[in-house]
Amino acid sequence: MAVRAWAQPAVLVALLAGAAWCALCLGTPYVPPHRLLGGEDGIARVVVTELRVPRLVLALVAGACLGAAGLVLQEALRNPLAVPEMLGVSSGAALGVAAPLVLAVSVPAAVEPLLAIGGAALGGGLTLLAAGLGRSPSAVLLTGAAVAAALQAALLVLMVMADQLDLQLIYRYLLGSLSARTWEDVTGLWPWLLVAVPALVLCAPVLAVLRLGDDDAEALGVRVRRARFTALAVAVVLIAPVTAVCGPVAWVGFLAPHLARRLNPRSDAVGWLPWSAAWGAAVVAVADVPARLALAPVETPAGAWTALLGVPAGVALLRRRR
């Protein structure tokens, strides 16, 4: 196990370096690595600096947020299947962004994260309320699956109401896409990260206590229901802005925490948190490479590739864990 723990940084660096090279160099036009630092002029330079670099940065930031949020939810509920997609958080955020588009309501780009946070808070709040404010982790998970299904049904109703152009936009958005993202999309995430990251750092030690069980946590002075509600709030602030920009990129919040635990099993939530964020960034950055290049010149949603990578890898990790 120690060898795997030591190998974890090397594997991550290799994945991120390979993904960065593919993201910045490959495509039309092809840009050699030695010309990335200003040696290329004209259209190629504009493509790299204004399209490929912000897309790569957004993939890393979005993956890190989703990976960290997945660990927060799994540790707070003590369940390896507790992911944003099953708690109504991602579906609620997507509903908050898609509804104005279908209803032809003009919304400034700066307001979209607020709509996503409102939708995510609605989904998460409904889950906690229906489950008795987080009294039982298993009840929260089962109720969250039902709430997520209801919100997805509402999304389907909106898709039926949409015209053909809006339907294509919503469909691509719901699969999670990094296509045509610019520096404006990246800079829109930083105010939310300034709120989420300190809250995440403060939340991590409490997650380590919650892992002991509700009775032991209460014996150590932790108010379990309040701590679980706070953890969900932190996850919402991490997930919603990313969903507003990229859509619900599936399975990242499930796969990244499992990779962090698998390669460092003797740690706790405090030690797993940075690794989960790093693995989330690597998963999204790697998945965006085939999303952009596999069917070029047609781009496919990155969320489809994270699902293709995440489902078999997650099943294999769970089976080995058993």
Secondary structure as a PSIPRED ss2 file (coil, helix, strand):
# PSIPRED VFORMAT (PSIPRED V4.0)

   1 M C   1.000  0.000  0.000
   2 A H   0.000  1.000  0.000
   3 V H   0.000  1.000  0.000
   4 R H   0.000  1.000  0.000
   5 A H   0.000  1.000  0.000
   6 W H   0.000  1.000  0.000
   7 A H   0.000  1.000  0.000
   8 Q H   0.000  1.000  0.000
   9 P H   0.000  1.000  0.000
  10 A H   0.000  1.000  0.000
  11 V H   0.000  1.000  0.000
  12 L H   0.000  1.000  0.000
  13 V H   0.000  1.000  0.000
  14 A H   0.000  1.000  0.000
  15 L H   0.000  1.000  0.000
  16 L H   0.000  1.000  0.000
  17 A H   0.000  1.000  0.000
  18 G H   0.000  1.000  0.000
  19 A H   0.000  1.000  0.000
  20 A H   0.000  1.000  0.000
  21 W H   0.000  1.000  0.000
  22 C H   0.000  1.000  0.000
  23 A H   0.000  1.000  0.000
  24 L H   0.000  1.000  0.000
  25 C H   0.000  1.000  0.000
  26 L C   1.000  0.000  0.000
  27 G C   1.000  0.000  0.000
  28 T C   1.000  0.000  0.000
  29 P C   1.000  0.000  0.000
  30 Y C   1.000  0.000  0.000
  31 V C   1.000  0.000  0.000
  32 P C   1.000  0.000  0.000
  33 P H   0.000  1.000  0.000
  34 H H   0.000  1.000  0.000
  35 R H   0.000  1.000  0.000
  36 L C   1.000  0.000  0.000
  37 L C   1.000  0.000  0.000
  38 G C   1.000  0.000  0.000
  39 G C   1.000  0.000  0.000
  40 E C   1.000  0.000  0.000
  41 D C   1.000  0.000  0.000
  42 G C   1.000  0.000  0.000
  43 I H   0.000  1.000  0.000
  44 A H   0.000  1.000  0.000
  45 R H   0.000  1.000  0.000
  46 V H   0.000  1.000  0.000
  47 V H   0.000  1.000  0.000
  48 V H   0.000  1.000  0.000
  49 T H   0.000  1.000  0.000
  50 E H   0.000  1.000  0.000
  51 L H   0.000  1.000  0.000
  52 R H   0.000  1.000  0.000
  53 V H   0.000  1.000  0.000
  54 P H   0.000  1.000  0.000
  55 R H   0.000  1.000  0.000
  56 L H   0.000  1.000  0.000
  57 V H   0.000  1.000  0.000
  58 L H   0.000  1.000  0.000
  59 A H   0.000  1.000  0.000
  60 L H   0.000  1.000  0.000
  61 V H   0.000  1.000  0.000
  62 A H   0.000  1.000  0.000
  63 G H   0.000  1.000  0.000
  64 A H   0.000  1.000  0.000
  65 C H   0.000  1.000  0.000
  66 L H   0.000  1.000  0.000
  67 G H   0.000  1.000  0.000
  68 A H   0.000  1.000  0.000
  69 A H   0.000  1.000  0.000
  70 G H   0.000  1.000  0.000
  71 L H   0.000  1.000  0.000
  72 V H   0.000  1.000  0.000
  73 L H   0.000  1.000  0.000
  74 Q H   0.000  1.000  0.000
  75 E H   0.000  1.000  0.000
  76 A H   0.000  1.000  0.000
  77 L H   0.000  1.000  0.000
  78 R C   1.000  0.000  0.000
  79 N C   1.000  0.000  0.000
  80 P C   1.000  0.000  0.000
  81 L C   1.000  0.000  0.000
  82 A C   1.000  0.000  0.000
  83 V C   1.000  0.000  0.000
  84 P H   0.000  1.000  0.000
  85 E H   0.000  1.000  0.000
  86 M H   0.000  1.000  0.000
  87 L C   1.000  0.000  0.000
  88 G C   1.000  0.000  0.000
  89 V H   0.000  1.000  0.000
  90 S H   0.000  1.000  0.000
  91 S H   0.000  1.000  0.000
  92 G H   0.000  1.000  0.000
  93 A H   0.000  1.000  0.000
  94 A H   0.000  1.000  0.000
  95 L H   0.000  1.000  0.000
  96 G H   0.000  1.000  0.000
  97 V H   0.000  1.000  0.000
  98 A H   0.000  1.000  0.000
  99 A H   0.000  1.000  0.000
 100 P H   0.000  1.000  0.000
 101 L H   0.000  1.000  0.000
 102 V H   0.000  1.000  0.000
 103 L C   1.000  0.000  0.000
 104 A C   1.000  0.000  0.000
 105 V C   1.000  0.000  0.000
 106 S C   1.000  0.000  0.000
 107 V C   1.000  0.000  0.000
 108 P C   1.000  0.000  0.000
 109 A H   0.000  1.000  0.000
 110 A H   0.000  1.000  0.000
 111 V H   0.000  1.000  0.000
 112 E H   0.000  1.000  0.000
 113 P H   0.000  1.000  0.000
 114 L H   0.000  1.000  0.000
 115 L H   0.000  1.000  0.000
 116 A H   0.000  1.000  0.000
 117 I H   0.000  1.000  0.000
 118 G H   0.000  1.000  0.000
 119 G H   0.000  1.000  0.000
 120 A H   0.000  1.000  0.000
 121 A H   0.000  1.000  0.000
 122 L H   0.000  1.000  0.000
 123 G H   0.000  1.000  0.000
 124 G H   0.000  1.000  0.000
 125 G H   0.000  1.000  0.000
 126 L H   0.000  1.000  0.000
 127 T H   0.000  1.000  0.000
 128 L H   0.000  1.000  0.000
 129 L H   0.000  1.000  0.000
 130 A H   0.000  1.000  0.000
 131 A C   1.000  0.000  0.000
 132 G C   1.000  0.000  0.000
 133 L C   1.000  0.000  0.000
 134 G C   1.000  0.000  0.000
 135 R C   1.000  0.000  0.000
 136 S C   1.000  0.000  0.000
 137 P H   0.000  1.000  0.000
 138 S H   0.000  1.000  0.000
 139 A H   0.000  1.000  0.000
 140 V H   0.000  1.000  0.000
 141 L H   0.000  1.000  0.000
 142 L H   0.000  1.000  0.000
 143 T H   0.000  1.000  0.000
 144 G H   0.000  1.000  0.000
 145 A H   0.000  1.000  0.000
 146 A H   0.000  1.000  0.000
 147 V H   0.000  1.000  0.000
 148 A H   0.000  1.000  0.000
 149 A H   0.000  1.000  0.000
 150 A H   0.000  1.000  0.000
 151 L H   0.000  1.000  0.000
 152 Q H   0.000  1.000  0.000
 153 A H   0.000  1.000  0.000
 154 A H   0.000  1.000  0.000
 155 L H   0.000  1.000  0.000
 156 L H   0.000  1.000  0.000
 157 V H   0.000  1.000  0.000
 158 L H   0.000  1.000  0.000
 159 M H   0.000  1.000  0.000
 160 V H   0.000  1.000  0.000
 161 M H   0.000  1.000  0.000
 162 A C   1.000  0.000  0.000
 163 D C   1.000  0.000  0.000
 164 Q H   0.000  1.000  0.000
 165 L H   0.000  1.000  0.000
 166 D H   0.000  1.000  0.000
 167 L H   0.000  1.000  0.000
 168 Q H   0.000  1.000  0.000
 169 L H   0.000  1.000  0.000
 170 I H   0.000  1.000  0.000
 171 Y H   0.000  1.000  0.000
 172 R H   0.000  1.000  0.000
 173 Y H   0.000  1.000  0.000
 174 L H   0.000  1.000  0.000
 175 L H   0.000  1.000  0.000
 176 G C   1.000  0.000  0.000
 177 S C   1.000  0.000  0.000
 178 L C   1.000  0.000  0.000
 179 S C   1.000  0.000  0.000
 180 A C   1.000  0.000  0.000
 181 R C   1.000  0.000  0.000
 182 T C   1.000  0.000  0.000
 183 W H   0.000  1.000  0.000
 184 E H   0.000  1.000  0.000
 185 D H   0.000  1.000  0.000
 186 V H   0.000  1.000  0.000
 187 T H   0.000  1.000  0.000
 188 G C   1.000  0.000  0.000
 189 L C   1.000  0.000  0.000
 190 W H   0.000  1.000  0.000
 191 P H   0.000  1.000  0.000
 192 W H   0.000  1.000  0.000
 193 L H   0.000  1.000  0.000
 194 L H   0.000  1.000  0.000
 195 V H   0.000  1.000  0.000
 196 A H   0.000  1.000  0.000
 197 V H   0.000  1.000  0.000
 198 P H   0.000  1.000  0.000
 199 A H   0.000  1.000  0.000
 200 L H   0.000  1.000  0.000
 201 V H   0.000  1.000  0.000
 202 L H   0.000  1.000  0.000
 203 C H   0.000  1.000  0.000
 204 A H   0.000  1.000  0.000
 205 P H   0.000  1.000  0.000
 206 V H   0.000  1.000  0.000
 207 L H   0.000  1.000  0.000
 208 A H   0.000  1.000  0.000
 209 V H   0.000  1.000  0.000
 210 L H   0.000  1.000  0.000
 211 R C   1.000  0.000  0.000
 212 L C   1.000  0.000  0.000
 213 G C   1.000  0.000  0.000
 214 D H   0.000  1.000  0.000
 215 D H   0.000  1.000  0.000
 216 D H   0.000  1.000  0.000
 217 A H   0.000  1.000  0.000
 218 E H   0.000  1.000  0.000
 219 A H   0.000  1.000  0.000
 220 L C   1.000  0.000  0.000
 221 G C   1.000  0.000  0.000
 222 V C   1.000  0.000  0.000
 223 R C   1.000  0.000  0.000
 224 V H   0.000  1.000  0.000
 225 R H   0.000  1.000  0.000
 226 R H   0.000  1.000  0.000
 227 A H   0.000  1.000  0.000
 228 R H   0.000  1.000  0.000
 229 F H   0.000  1.000  0.000
 230 T H   0.000  1.000  0.000
 231 A H   0.000  1.000  0.000
 232 L H   0.000  1.000  0.000
 233 A H   0.000  1.000  0.000
 234 V H   0.000  1.000  0.000
 235 A H   0.000  1.000  0.000
 236 V H   0.000  1.000  0.000
 237 V H   0.000  1.000  0.000
 238 L H   0.000  1.000  0.000
 239 I H   0.000  1.000  0.000
 240 A H   0.000  1.000  0.000
 241 P H   0.000  1.000  0.000
 242 V H   0.000  1.000  0.000
 243 T H   0.000  1.000  0.000
 244 A H   0.000  1.000  0.000
 245 V H   0.000  1.000  0.000
 246 C H   0.000  1.000  0.000
 247 G C   1.000  0.000  0.000
 248 P C   1.000  0.000  0.000
 249 V C   1.000  0.000  0.000
 250 A C   1.000  0.000  0.000
 251 W C   1.000  0.000  0.000
 252 V H   0.000  1.000  0.000
 253 G H   0.000  1.000  0.000
 254 F H   0.000  1.000  0.000
 255 L H   0.000  1.000  0.000
 256 A H   0.000  1.000  0.000
 257 P H   0.000  1.000  0.000
 258 H H   0.000  1.000  0.000
 259 L H   0.000  1.000  0.000
 260 A H   0.000  1.000  0.000
 261 R H   0.000  1.000  0.000
 262 R H   0.000  1.000  0.000
 263 L H   0.000  1.000  0.000
 264 N C   1.000  0.000  0.000
 265 P C   1.000  0.000  0.000
 266 R C   1.000  0.000  0.000
 267 S C   1.000  0.000  0.000
 268 D C   1.000  0.000  0.000
 269 A H   0.000  1.000  0.000
 270 V H   0.000  1.000  0.000
 271 G H   0.000  1.000  0.000
 272 W H   0.000  1.000  0.000
 273 L H   0.000  1.000  0.000
 274 P H   0.000  1.000  0.000
 275 W H   0.000  1.000  0.000
 276 S H   0.000  1.000  0.000
 277 A H   0.000  1.000  0.000
 278 A H   0.000  1.000  0.000
 279 W H   0.000  1.000  0.000
 280 G H   0.000  1.000  0.000
 281 A H   0.000  1.000  0.000
 282 A H   0.000  1.000  0.000
 283 V H   0.000  1.000  0.000
 284 V H   0.000  1.000  0.000
 285 A H   0.000  1.000  0.000
 286 V H   0.000  1.000  0.000
 287 A H   0.000  1.000  0.000
 288 D H   0.000  1.000  0.000
 289 V H   0.000  1.000  0.000
 290 P H   0.000  1.000  0.000
 291 A H   0.000  1.000  0.000
 292 R H   0.000  1.000  0.000
 293 L H   0.000  1.000  0.000
 294 A C   1.000  0.000  0.000
 295 L C   1.000  0.000  0.000
 296 A C   1.000  0.000  0.000
 297 P C   1.000  0.000  0.000
 298 V C   1.000  0.000  0.000
 299 E C   1.000  0.000  0.000
 300 T C   1.000  0.000  0.000
 301 P C   1.000  0.000  0.000
 302 A H   0.000  1.000  0.000
 303 G H   0.000  1.000  0.000
 304 A H   0.000  1.000  0.000
 305 W H   0.000  1.000  0.000
 306 T H   0.000  1.000  0.000
 307 A H   0.000  1.000  0.000
 308 L H   0.000  1.000  0.000
 309 L H   0.000  1.000  0.000
 310 G H   0.000  1.000  0.000
 311 V H   0.000  1.000  0.000
 312 P H   0.000  1.000  0.000
 313 A H   0.000  1.000  0.000
 314 G H   0.000  1.000  0.000
 315 V H   0.000  1.000  0.000
 316 A H   0.000  1.000  0.000
 317 L H   0.000  1.000  0.000
 318 L H   0.000  1.000  0.000
 319 R H   0.000  1.000  0.000
 320 R H   0.000  1.000  0.000
 321 R H   0.000  1.000  0.000
 322 R C   1.000  0.000  0.000
